[in-house]
């Protein structure tokens, strides 16, 4: 691969990493705030929403760490 193409790939990789880092920070803040819920107000809809988030994150982690259906 020529140098110009490699630099472009590196630039895009870094931009994507920064985008992911930003999303992770936002998720951590949301988690720290108990996903914008108050313990007295939690209902089954909140449980479903949190389960949905967990399922998506589990899929990402499984892919990143080669676990679950992504195991080698």
N, C-alpha and C positions, 0 to 999 in steps of 0.2 A: 504494500500500500504506500502511496506517495505521501510525503510529509504533510501537504496541505489537507488531504483527506483525513489523515490521522488526527491532525489538530482539530478539524471540524468535529470528528467523532468524539474527541476528548471534551471539547466545549459543550457539546450536546449532553454527554454523559454527566458532566459536572452540573449543568443546568437541571437535569432530571434528578440528580441526587439532592440538590438544594430544594427542589420542589417536594420531594419525598420527606426531607428533613422538616420542612415547614408543615407538612400534613401531620407528621408524627408529633410535632410540638403542639399543634392545635388539638389533636386527639388527647394528648397528655393533659392539657389544660381542661378539656371537657371532662375527662375522667376525674381530675382533681376536684371538679365542681359537681361530681356525682351525676354527670350527664344531664345537667340542668334540671335535676329533680330534687324534691325534698322528701326525706324518708316517710313523712306522713301522707304524702300524695302519690306514692308509687302504686301503680295498678298493673294489670296483666299486659296492657299495651306497652308500658315501659319495659316490661320483661321481654316482650317480643322484639321491640326495637333493639334492646341491648343484645339479645341473642343473634339478631341479624348482623349487627356490627361484629360480634364475636366470630360468627361463621365466616364473614368476609376476611377478617384478620387472620383467622386460622388457615384459610386457603392461601393467603399471601405468605404466611410463615412456613406452611408446608412446602410451598414452591421454593422459597428462598433457602430452606434448610434441607430440602430433599427428603421430606417426611410425608406420612400419609400416602395419598394417591401418587405423590411425586417421588416416593422413595425409589432409589435405584437398586 
